[in-house]
């Protein structure tokens, strides 16, 4: 095995909201550098989910080597810490052959985990995980919030309480360990020594450099692209895909825009047209949260260069 200097290696991280064109840009960069792509999308890694998560097409996947795409089952509980470990292993292998690697995705926490690191959270027993899933299935978001207000008020007041996956994760951690999830997350220092302001991360220097490619476009244009993408998903068979996954609806992986709305339709809680409009609306809402997250990350990146 040939030796190489990791300090000379560079990871190019392509980030931005859903439907902004990250996949095409990542492929363009990877082709120009003759390297490979690691997805940083928390849903495209599930092989049972294709249409609803806008997985790259077979043609796109064949253009350059992709990793962390359709390589896990929805029955697995993939976390940011798990992604961090897997992605670092992939980068190590890529850097044996290439001086650059491309990371592409819109899951902000996964990007943070890869760039800055996360402390290891103890393995959660299936019985505890199933307890959190059952609470959500029976009582919804309000039931999760009520329990977290008692057990982890810090997360309940400041965490992403509109995201059932993260709420269930926070609940299962505190149920199993007796500690709030924030106690396993610390402050971080970036690769070039600049201090990050996010209180959820801590010092863990990466021995390769990071270069961001922040993608954006006018809000109205992005929303139009989202609406068009949803229409295309319907034509490609999103309804059939969601119907095939109905029996697994309580799994964390399926607490996802594009599936939850179809489950409501299949339950008779809304019309087909209403389900489609909800998918568009909720996807636009998600994109708005992504814009906020990555705008903050871009500001931090610029501050660290000063």
N, C-alpha and C positions, 0 to 999 in steps of 0.2 A: 504493500500500500504506500503510495507516494505521500510525502509530507507536504503540508501546506500551512501558510500563515493565516490563521483565522482573522487576525486584526485587519488584514488587507481585503477581507471579504465584505460585500455590501448586500444588504437586504432592502429591496425597493418595495415599499408598502403602498398599495393602491387602495384608497379608501374614499367613501362617499355614500350618499343615500341610495336606496334601491332604485333601479331603473335609470341611473345616471350614465351608465355605459362603462362600468368598471371592468367587466369581463373582456370587452374588446380592447380596452386600453392595456390591461395586463398582458393579453396575448401579443399586442403590438410590441410592448417593451421586452417581453420574454423572447420573442422571435429576433428582435434586433440584437439582443445580448447572447442569443444561443443558449438560453437557460430554461428553468422549469418554474412552475407556478404552484403555490400552496394556497388553497382556499381557506379563508378565515370567516366562513359563514356557518353559523351554528345549526343550520337546517339542511344545507346541501350535502352534508356528510351522510345523511340517512338514505339508504338505497331504496326504501319503499316510497320516498317522497321525491317526485321529479317535477311534475308540472307546477304544482303549487308553490314550489320554492325557487322557480326560475333557474333550475340547474342548467349549466352550459350545455349546448347541443352536442351531439356526438361528433359533428364536424369540428366544433370549437375545441372539444376535448382531444381530438386527434391532431390538432395543429401543433400543440406543444404539450409536453408531459404535465399532467395535473395531479395533485395530491389532495387528500382529505375531501374527496368527492365520492359519494355513494359507497363508502367503505365501512359503514357501520349500520347496525340495525336500529330501528326505532325502539326496540326492547332494551337497548343499552342506554345508560344515563351518561351522556357526554357533557362534561363540565368545562369551564374555562381553564381550570388547572389541568385537566386531562388533555385539552387541546394544546396548552403550553408545552407539556411534556412530549406529545406526539410531534408537534411542529418543530421543536428544537432538534429532535432526532432526525426529522426529514431534512432540515437545513444542514445538519452535519453531513449527511450523505450527499446532498446537492453540492455543497462546498468542496467536496473531494474532487469534483469534476469541473466545477464552474466557479468563477470569481463573483458571480451575482446570483441572487435568487429573487423571485417576485412573490409577494404575498398579496392576495386580493380578497377583500371582503367588507361587509358592512356591519359585522357584529363588533361593536366597539369594545366590549369587554374582552373578546378574544384577541383583538389587536393589542390592547393594554397588557394582557397576560403574556403574549409573545415578546413584546418590546421590553416590558419592565419586570415581568415575573409576578407570580402569585404564591403565597405561602400554601403549603399542602394542607388541605382539609381532610380530617380523618375519614376513612371509608364509612359510608352510611349503610347500616343493615337494610335489607329489603323490607323487613317488617316496619321499620321507621319510615322508609320512603313510601311504602304503601299507605301508611297512616296519613301522611301529608296529602297524598293523591286522593284518598277517600274523603278527607275534609273538604278539599276543593270540589270534588264531585258532588258532595251533599250540600255544601253551604256556599260555594262560589268564592269570589274574591273577598266578599265581606267576612266570611268565616275565617279565611286566612288572615285578614287584617286584624280581626278581633284577637286571635291567638297570638299574633306577633306583637300586638300592643301590650300583652301581658308578659310574653317571654323574651321578645327582642324589640323593645320600643324604639331603639335607635334606627333599626331598619324600617319599622312601621312608619316612622315619622320622616325619614330622609331617603329611604330606598325607593326602588322602582315598583311602587305598589299597584301599577296597572299591568304588570307583567306576571302572570300566574306562575310561570316557570321559575322566575327568580324568587317569588314569594314562597313557593313550595321548597325551593332550595334553602332559603333562610330558615324556614320552619323546621325542616328535617335536621339541619345542622344544630340548631339550639335544642331540639328534642333529644338528639343523640348525645351531644357533648355538654349541654347545660351552659354553653357560651354563645354569645351573639356572633353572627357570621363575620362581623367587622374585626373581631379579635384574631381572625386568621388572615387578615389582610392589613398590610402596613404601607408606610410611605415608600416611594421609589425615587431613585436618582437616575436620570437618563444616561444614555451611552456616552454623551460628550461632557458629562459632569454637571449639567444644569439641573436644578432641583425642580421636580414636578410638584404641582400643587394639589394633586388628588390625594386625599387622606386614606385612600384604599390601597396604597402601594408602598413598597419599601425598597431599600438599596439592593440591587442585583444587577451588576454590570454585565452586559453582553459583550462577548469578544468578537463582534462584527459590527459594522456601522449600519445605521438606519437612514434611509432617505424616503421621505413621504412624497406621494403624488396625490394631492387633494383634488378630488373632482367635484365640480358643481355646475349648475346651470340655473337660469331664472326659474323661480318657483312655479310660475304658470306653465312653462314648458315641461318641467319635471312632472307636474301633476297630470298633464295631458299624456305624457309617456306612460305613467302609471296606469291611467284609465285604459289606454290602448293595450298595454301588456295584459291587464286582467281580461279584456275582451278576447285576446288571443289565447289565454289560458283556458277560457271556457270552450273555445273552438277546438283546442287540443285535447279536451277531455278531463278537465279539472273535476267536474261533478262525478264522473265515474271513478276517478282516483280517490276522491274523498269518500265515496260510498264504500269502496273496497277497504278503507281504513277505519270505518265506523266502529268496528268492534274494539279498536285500540284507542278510542277517543280520549280516554283518561290518562294516557301516557304523556309524560312531559313533552316529548317531541311534537305531539300533535296539538299543543296549546299554542297554535300558530295561525296567523292571519291567512285566510284562504281555505282553511279546513274547518275552523270553529264555526264560521258562518254557514258552510254547507251542512254541518251537523245540525245547526238550528233549523235549517230548511227541511232536512230529513226528519226532524222531530215534529215538524208541522208548526213551528213557532213563527215562521215568516214565509213569504212567497219566494219563488225562484228569483224574480226580479229584485226583490228586497235583499236577498242574500248577495247577489252580484254587486249591488250598490254599496252594501256594507263592506264587502271586500275592498272595493275601491276606496271608500272613506277611511277604513282602518289602515290600509296600506299608505295612504297619504299622511295619516297621523303618525305612522311609524317612520316615514321618511322625514317628517318634521323633527322628530326626536333624534334621528340620525344626524340631521343637519346641525342641530344644537351640539350634539356630542362631538362631532368632527370639527366644528368651528372652534370649540374650546381646545381640542387637541392641536389644531393648527396654530392657535395663539400661543400655546405652551411651547410648541416646536420652534416658533419664531423667537420667543423669549430666550430659549436655551441657546440659540445661535448668537445672541448678542454678547 
